Amino acid sequence: MLKKIIQVKKLSYCFAVISLVVLQACSDSNSPPANFNNPGKQQQRTSVETVTAETKSISDQIKSFGNIKAEEIVNITPQVSNRITHIYADLGDTVRQGDVLAKIYDTPFRDQFEQAKSQLEQSRSAYVRDSLQFNRQKKLYEQELISSSEFDEAHATFQNSKAQYESSRANLTQSRENLNNTEITSPVYGVVLSKEVSVGDVAATGQTAFEIANLTGYQTRIYLPAEEWRKVKVGQQVNFRLSNESDISGRGRVSRISPRLDPTTGLGEVVISLTEKSSLIAQGVLVESTINVETHENAVVVPRSTLVENVQTFIEPESNSIQLQRSYSVFLVEGDSLALQRELELGIEQGDQVEILEGIEAGDEVVITGQRSLGDSTKVRIANQQNFNEPSRIPIENSAPDSTAQSADLESDE
């Protein structure tokens, strides 16, 4: 009897399970198909952010750092050697051409000058005397009143006096020059950059006493790699900016370009002359030089972050080396709902801005956030501030009574 009851229960359980399966199958047959089989079901959209392609000017720029210097720095060295008695110029002083910078003890040179003057007078007297004697002897020789040996002796004496006279003149010129050189003067209009001597020092020839920066102009020298060096041309405009300033501090032009690269560093030297400068520009200051190589007006420009880069590798048959080929594209949004991929041809770049030569037009909405997960013709939803509502904030002091009331309601329900 017990076995029959158990069997009946098993049969009842199996029948119930079968009935549930049949009911579920019928229910599934009446339900709509899955999303991918139901064309009426909307595909989930990807949230993106966009920017508008703009039309503006863009420049191909080369940037490098260099120090501002005077166009000419003159090293002044003493031409005579003796003790320095006076210093008339100091570091930072502005001097004009011919101004005396220092004085060297001149007594020995003055004595030499006076002695040279005396020697010149003696030589002149002897030259005049021998010249007259030679002319008399010459006339007598022509009249055959003296022998040829007497004439030759008079001629030799005259030539000797003439040589001594020329030597005395040269000696006087040198002694005068030495006396004048006891005053160290500035050959240019400029500012004193350094002073290497003091009163009491012995001025030595060949040793720099002062450095004078010519104030006729300023310049900076920059050193560029070969690719950028080839783009630079004489006359190109340059903007200067101090390393800790955001505004332009000066302007200039490329004045000279080295015809060769440095064999050690591989860099080419470029000299830039300043044409305008603010009060912040001073000698020795470090500036960033921005050379405008090329400028395109009314160019279609987008941020570089909108670009999707595609890198393909291939083997170059001739060199049997692996090469990289890069292409770029962006996603345009049409009708605020569909993202279309467009291949691009890029132009010049300036900072984070890129010129687009082909692929899009000004006014197109370009995806700037979320484009990495998109494909061509992907449905999108443009995210902006209107799509997001800031949740309401409940003040802390107002939240306490509500919690108390909720607790009271719970107690009353109990």
LINBEL-V286463 format. One record per backbone hydrogen bond with DSSP energy under -0.5 kcal/mol. NH is the residue of the N-H (numbers start at 1). CO is the residue of the C=O. If there is no record, write none. Layout:
nh:NH co:CO
nh:NH co:CO
This chain:
nh:5 co:1
nh:6 co:2
nh:7 co:3
nh:8 co:4
nh:9 co:5
nh:10 co:6
nh:11 co:7
nh:12 co:8
nh:13 co:9
nh:14 co:10
nh:15 co:11
nh:16 co:12
nh:17 co:13
nh:18 co:14
nh:19 co:15
nh:20 co:16
nh:21 co:17
nh:22 co:18
nh:23 co:19
nh:24 co:20
nh:25 co:21
nh:26 co:22
nh:27 co:23
nh:28 co:24
nh:29 co:25
nh:30 co:26
nh:31 co:27
nh:37 co:34
nh:38 co:34
nh:39 co:37
nh:41 co:38
nh:46 co:379
nh:48 co:381
nh:49 co:369
nh:51 co:366
nh:53 co:364
nh:54 co:301
nh:56 co:54
nh:56 co:299
nh:58 co:296
nh:60 co:294
nh:61 co:59
nh:61 co:349
nh:62 co:291
nh:64 co:289
nh:66 co:287
nh:68 co:285
nh:69 co:219
nh:71 co:217
nh:74 co:72
nh:74 co:212
nh:75 co:73
nh:76 co:74
nh:76 co:210
nh:77 co:75
nh:78 co:207
nh:82 co:80
nh:82 co:203
nh:84 co:201
nh:85 co:103
nh:86 co:103
nh:88 co:101
nh:89 co:101
nh:92 co:192
nh:93 co:90
nh:95 co:93
nh:95 co:190
nh:98 co:186
nh:99 co:96
nh:101 co:184
nh:102 co:184
nh:103 co:86
nh:104 co:182
nh:105 co:83
nh:110 co:106
nh:111 co:107
nh:112 co:108
nh:113 co:109
nh:114 co:110
nh:115 co:111
nh:116 co:112
nh:117 co:113
nh:118 co:114
nh:119 co:115
nh:120 co:116
nh:121 co:117
nh:122 co:118
nh:123 co:119
nh:124 co:120
nh:125 co:121
nh:126 co:122
nh:127 co:123
nh:128 co:124
nh:129 co:125
nh:130 co:126
nh:131 co:127
nh:132 co:128
nh:133 co:129
nh:134 co:130
nh:135 co:131
nh:136 co:132
nh:137 co:133
nh:138 co:134
nh:139 co:135
nh:140 co:136
nh:141 co:137
nh:142 co:138
nh:143 co:139
nh:144 co:141
nh:145 co:140
nh:146 co:140
nh:151 co:147
nh:152 co:148
nh:153 co:149
nh:154 co:150
nh:155 co:151
nh:156 co:152
nh:157 co:153
nh:158 co:154
nh:159 co:155
nh:160 co:156
nh:161 co:157
nh:162 co:158
nh:163 co:159
nh:164 co:160
nh:165 co:161
nh:166 co:162
nh:167 co:163
nh:168 co:164
nh:169 co:165
nh:170 co:166
nh:171 co:167
nh:172 co:168
nh:173 co:169
nh:174 co:170
nh:175 co:171
nh:176 co:172
nh:177 co:173
nh:178 co:174
nh:179 co:175
nh:180 co:176
nh:181 co:177
nh:182 co:179
nh:183 co:180
nh:184 co:102
nh:184 co:182
nh:185 co:183
nh:186 co:99
nh:190 co:95
nh:190 co:188
nh:191 co:213
nh:192 co:93
nh:193 co:191
nh:193 co:211
nh:194 co:211
nh:196 co:209
nh:197 co:209
nh:200 co:84
nh:201 co:198
nh:203 co:82
nh:203 co:201
nh:206 co:78
nh:207 co:204
nh:209 co:76
nh:210 co:76
nh:211 co:194
nh:212 co:74
nh:213 co:191
nh:214 co:72
nh:214 co:212
nh:215 co:189
nh:217 co:214
nh:219 co:69
nh:220 co:272
nh:221 co:67
nh:222 co:270
nh:224 co:268
nh:226 co:266
nh:229 co:225
nh:230 co:226
nh:231 co:228
nh:232 co:228
nh:232 co:229
nh:235 co:254
nh:236 co:233
nh:238 co:252
nh:239 co:290
nh:240 co:250
nh:241 co:288
nh:243 co:286
nh:245 co:242
nh:249 co:240
nh:250 co:240
nh:251 co:276
nh:252 co:238
nh:253 co:273
nh:254 co:236
nh:255 co:271
nh:256 co:271
nh:258 co:269
nh:262 co:267
nh:266 co:262
nh:268 co:224
nh:269 co:260
nh:270 co:222
nh:271 co:256
nh:272 co:220
nh:273 co:253
nh:274 co:218
nh:275 co:251
nh:276 co:251
nh:278 co:249
nh:281 co:278
nh:284 co:68
nh:285 co:282
nh:287 co:66
nh:288 co:241
nh:289 co:64
nh:289 co:287
nh:290 co:239
nh:290 co:288
nh:291 co:62
nh:291 co:289
nh:292 co:237
nh:292 co:290
nh:293 co:60
nh:293 co:291
nh:294 co:60
nh:296 co:58
nh:297 co:295
nh:299 co:56
nh:301 co:54
nh:301 co:299
nh:302 co:354
nh:304 co:352
nh:306 co:303
nh:307 co:304
nh:308 co:329
nh:309 co:307
nh:310 co:327
nh:312 co:310
nh:312 co:325
nh:314 co:323
nh:316 co:314
nh:316 co:321
nh:317 co:315
nh:320 co:316
nh:321 co:316
nh:323 co:314
nh:325 co:312
nh:327 co:310
nh:329 co:308
nh:330 co:342
nh:332 co:330
nh:332 co:340
nh:333 co:365
nh:334 co:332
nh:334 co:338
nh:337 co:334
nh:338 co:334
nh:339 co:378
nh:340 co:332
nh:340 co:338
nh:342 co:330
nh:344 co:328
nh:345 co:358
nh:347 co:355
nh:350 co:353
nh:353 co:350
nh:354 co:302
nh:355 co:348
nh:356 co:300
nh:357 co:345
nh:357 co:355
nh:358 co:345
nh:363 co:53
nh:364 co:361
nh:366 co:51
nh:366 co:364
nh:367 co:331
nh:368 co:49
nh:369 co:49
nh:373 co:370
nh:374 co:371
nh:377 co:339
nh:378 co:339
nh:378 co:375
nh:380 co:337
nh:381 co:46
nh:382 co:336
nh:383 co:48
nh:387 co:384
nh:388 co:384
nh:388 co:385
nh:389 co:387
nh:390 co:388
nh:395 co:393
nh:398 co:395
nh:399 co:395
nh:399 co:396
nh:400 co:396
nh:402 co:398
nh:403 co:399
nh:404 co:400
nh:405 co:401
nh:406 co:402
nh:407 co:403
nh:408 co:404
nh:409 co:405
nh:410 co:406
nh:411 co:407
nh:412 co:408
nh:413 co:409
nh:414 co:410
